[in-house]
């Protein structure tokens, strides 16, 4: 319970406590894993909820699923991204304290995406890096094989303020595309009806 309260507390009061995004993400992940592990250990120790064969089987399946999910996120997925690097092709200053980072695939075809989708990126570091940053794609989504994609990022923290200083050619790893903010998946009559709650890059991508 203490760990759960700590998890909620640092998430709700991150800015008030002046905790950086990087420190918050690492702490959040450690606390979340610890809570799940301790909860499973408690269930196993009490024994009441796993007393029958069916309950025990479901318990082990649930625990195995969580381990498999963690292995996918922290080991398998980074290994796959390690074989599909990107590099910075261009850095473009924008209005409103924003910067567009244009990246291109290295040795692979890249990917296309739907308007409003986003990716988790790591710049000039290993894909196994603990801290990654989510940004919406701001270029058109119908990318040809080997084509470039763009991310327009507003300076709002330590990492985003450094976007303009990354050199061209710096290695980038992208986990994506993710998200369902797209007119193809939503029954929306006008893009503007959803744009009110969307980020600027998502709206720009939708307009393209």
Buried (B, 14 or more C-beta within 10 A) or exposed (E): EEBBEBBEEBEEEBEEEEBEBBBBBEBBBEBEEBBBEEEBEEBBEEEEEBEEEEEBEEBEEEBEEBEEEEEEEEEEBBEEBEEBBBBBBEBEEBEEEBBBBBBBBBEEEBBBBBBBBBBBBBBBBEBBEEBBBEBBBBBBBEBEEEBBBBBBBBBEEEBBBEBBEBEEEBBBBBBBBEBEBBBEEEEBEEBEEBBEEBBBBBBBBBEE
